[in-house]
Amino acid sequence: MAESFGTDAQRYDQARPGYPDALVARIVAGSPGPDVLDVGCGTGIAARQFQTAGCAVLGVEPDARMAEFARACGLQIRETGRFNEPEQWRFDWERTYTRDQWLALLPTTGGLTQLPPDKTAVILEAVGTAVDTLGGRFTMQYTTLATTAARTGTS
C-alpha cells in the first residue's frame, strides 16, 4: 500500500494537510543546526515547512525493498551509536474540512488509491452525502507523533 500514495502525487500534495506549526518550531528549536533530514518525504509537504522555517532539507523517499532489508537487520537509531537518545513528541491538533476538501483528500488515502475510478466515485458519493448530513463540514482530530534524534559529534 505504501507504493500506492504516488498514484496521484499532485492530488496527494494538494489535499494532505501540513504538520502543526508547533511541531516544526519545536524540531527547529531543538536542532543543532539548520540541516534537516526528512525520511519518507513523500511530495515534500513537511520539507517545505522546514524550508520556510529557514532549514536546508534533504528529503529521502525510501524504496520499500530497502526499508524491508533494514528492518530485517534490526537497524535502529540507538544501535548506530551516531545519535543522541531519541525523543518522542506528540502533537494533538484538528482541522475542519468542508465536503469538497474531504472528498479531495479521501482518494489520496491508502485503500482508495488502489480502486478503479468507478468504485472510487461510488464511495466518494456516499461520503459526500454523509458529510452533507453533518452540515457540509466536520472537524477531524489528528495526532502527530514525531521521533527526533540529534547526530552526535562522532562518525
SVG drawing of the C-alpha trace seen along z (x, -y; Angstrom):
<svg xmlns="http://www.w3.org/2000/svg" viewBox="-28 -31 62 41">
<polyline fill="none" stroke="black" stroke-width="0.4" points="0.0,0.0 2.9,-2.4 3.7,-2.4 0.2,-3.5 0.4,-7.0 2.1,-8.2 -0.8,-7.2 -1.8,-10.9 1.0,-12.8 -0.3,-16.2 -3.7,-15.5 -1.9,-14.0 0.2,-17.1 -2.8,-19.5 -5.2,-17.6 -2.9,-16.5 -2.7,-18.8 0.7,-20.1 2.0,-19.4 1.4,-21.6 3.5,-24.7 4.3,-24.0 5.9,-20.7 8.0,-22.3 9.0,-25.1 10.0,-22.6 12.1,-20.5 13.9,-23.6 14.5,-24.9 15.9,-21.6 18.1,-21.0 21.9,-21.6 21.8,-23.4 19.7,-24.2 20.1,-20.9 17.1,-18.5 16.8,-15.0 13.2,-14.2 13.0,-10.4 9.9,-9.3 9.4,-12.8 6.6,-11.9 5.8,-15.0 7.7,-17.3 4.9,-18.7 6.9,-18.7 10.2,-19.6 8.6,-22.8 7.5,-23.7 11.1,-23.3 12.4,-25.3 10.0,-28.1 11.4,-27.9 14.9,-28.5 16.2,-25.0 18.1,-23.2 16.2,-19.9 17.5,-16.7 14.4,-14.6 14.6,-10.8 11.7,-8.8 12.8,-5.2 12.4,-2.2 10.2,0.4 12.7,3.1 15.5,1.2 13.3,0.5 12.4,4.2 16.1,5.1 16.9,2.5 14.0,3.9 15.2,7.5 18.7,6.5 17.2,4.9 18.8,1.5 17.6,-1.2 18.8,-4.8 20.1,-3.8 22.2,-0.9 24.3,-3.0 25.9,-5.0 25.8,-8.1 22.7,-9.8 21.7,-11.1 18.9,-9.3 15.7,-9.7 12.9,-11.9 9.3,-11.3 6.9,-14.2 3.1,-14.1 1.0,-16.9 -2.7,-16.7 -4.4,-19.0 -7.5,-19.4 -8.6,-20.6 -12.0,-21.5 -12.8,-20.1 -15.5,-21.2 -17.2,-18.5 -15.1,-19.4 -11.9,-19.4 -12.6,-16.0 -13.6,-14.5 -10.3,-15.8 -8.3,-14.2 -10.0,-10.9 -8.7,-9.4 -5.2,-10.0 -5.6,-7.6 -4.1,-4.1 -7.1,-1.9 -8.8,-4.2 -5.7,-4.8 -5.9,-1.2 -9.5,-1.2 -10.7,-1.7 -12.3,-5.2 -15.9,-3.9 -15.7,-2.3 -13.9,-5.3 -16.8,-7.5 -19.4,-5.4 -17.5,-5.7 -17.0,-9.5 -20.7,-10.0 -21.7,-8.1 -19.1,-10.0 -20.2,-13.3 -23.8,-12.6 -22.7,-11.7 -20.7,-15.0 -23.8,-16.8 -25.8,-15.4 -23.3,-16.9 -23.9,-20.3 -21.3,-20.2 -18.3,-20.3 -16.7,-18.5 -13.6,-18.7 -11.1,-15.9 -8.9,-15.2 -5.3,-14.4 -2.4,-13.1 1.1,-13.6 3.9,-11.6 7.5,-12.7 10.7,-10.9 13.9,-13.0 17.5,-12.3 20.3,-14.7 23.5,-13.4 26.5,-13.1 29.9,-14.5 31.3,-11.0 31.4,-9.5"/>
</svg>
